[in-house]
Amino acid sequence: MGIFTRRFLLAFLVFGVLAVVGTAGYMAIEGWPFADAVYMTVITLTAVGYEEVRPLTPAGRTFTMVLLGGGITWMGIWFALITALLVELDLTHVFRRRRLMKDLEGLQDHVIVCGAGRTGRQVIDELDSLKAKWVAIERDPARVEAFGSSHAGGLVVEGDATHDETLIRAGIERARGLVACLSADTDNLFVCLSARDLEPDLTIVARAYEEETLDKLYRAGATHVVSPNLSGAIRMASMLVRPSVVSFLDIATRSSNLALRMEQTAIPEGSRLAGRTLAEARIPQETGLIVIGMRRNGDGPEGQFVFNPLADTRIASGDELIVLGRTEQIQQLREHLGG
């Protein structure tokens, strides 16, 4: 856009020069007052075809023809600039859309965030801190533009998240999960229905404002439902009766100063830790992490959580370890698991 700004400024400058020359010429040749000279110059440069304000002498008519030629030339340049600007804006939109579709086609294992409002921005900020790939869906063009500028590392799809084609454009068939955080519970309900129909195994997290919507969202296909009102009430009560626990969880889940994270990591097939006990794995000694829980691989009783597992607890492929520590320690553990 910088080159068009310079061109438009130059066009205005040319018009200003022509206006000054025309006004001075009429005042010098015809002896007209300033107001009549300016008016005659403007109607001549813009070729509107009004009648002369005063009778012209032969020299004045010659000057008018020269000035009219300059005005027509300037108008041709002006309309050419406007046309070029419109074409450029349209091509920019087309290329941006094509580049977005190309980036989306190559995206794998990402999270789709439906809604770029306050909750959506917080979700994406958290995904950014975890180095997770994401795609946002937003129907408001102004919010899409603002959101894309503030989150240059992500992809934003303009469209209605309740429509199947929009979810398909966002790569739902290659996504690891979806977050439905639109402003209305009914919209989140439709998103869950569409997403579950398109991808039966997708992990879907939905937000519910109204308490009676919780069960409906689960029935619509949501894997997890979060109610800000319910979770906020529990947190407020907890801050009164067990403030130290809340402070610890804040540090463990949202601390930026200490960089302490509570994270989960799965035991892959062929890991050298598979078949060993926690004591034999030596995770605290090797990485400095604290193992605070496990989730057994499987359904039913086998898939339940084990809190504060004992040292003789045996690790199996597919189990998930819940650990507490710094980001680099968690990365070290994941490298350790595959070793």
Secondary structure by P-SEA (a helix, b strand, c coil): caaaaaaaaaaaaaaaaaaaaaaaaaaaaccccaaaaaaaaaaaaacccccccccccaaaaaaaaaaaaaaaaaaaaaaaaaaaaaaaaaaaaaaaaaaaaaaaaaccbbbbbccccaaaaaaaaaaaaacccbbbbbccaaaaaaaaaacccbbbbbcccccaaaaaaaccccccbbbbbcccaaaaaaaaaaaaaacccbbbbbbbccccaaaaaaaacccbbbbaaaaaaaaaaaaaccaaaaaaaaaaccccccccccccccccccccccccccccccccccccccccccccccccccccccccccccccccccbbbbbbccaaaaaaaaaaaac
